[in-house]
Amino acid sequence: MQKLDFTLDGEYVELNQLLKLVGICDSGGAGKSLVAGGDVCVDGKTELRKTCKIRAGQVVSLGDVRIRVVSA
């Protein structure tokens, strides 16, 4: 399993943008497709809201990739 840490500069980041920023996909649109397909989990639960607000302390997983969101 690949584990990544993402440092959050503001209050939150939208889920599709997070996937783009960590390099999972090439664009926010591609991130939206992944989320819409039911492939992304937030804190262990499938998340279908493409622009879901992800805050520090949450964990996003996609396949064998786990992204831990930490505050700056």
GILINCOR-V611972 format. One record per backbone hydrogen bond with DSSP energy under -0.5 kcal/mol. CO is the residue of the C=O (numbers start at 1). NH is the residue of the N-H. If there is no record, write none. Layout:
CO|NH / CO|NH
//
This chain:
1|3 / 2|66 / 4|68 / 6|8 / 6|70 / 8|72 / 13|54 / 14|18 / 15|19 / 16|20 / 17|21 / 18|22 / 19|24 / 19|25 / 20|23 / 27|31 / 28|32 / 29|33 / 30|34 / 31|35 / 32|36 / 33|37 / 34|39 / 35|38 / 39|63 / 40|47 / 41|61 / 42|45 / 45|42 / 48|50 / 49|52 / 50|16 / 52|15 / 52|54 / 53|55 / 54|13 / 55|58 / 58|69 / 59|43 / 60|67 / 61|41 / 62|65 / 64|2 / 65|62 / 66|4 / 66|68 / 67|60 / 67|69 / 68|6 / 68|70 / 69|57 / 70|8
//
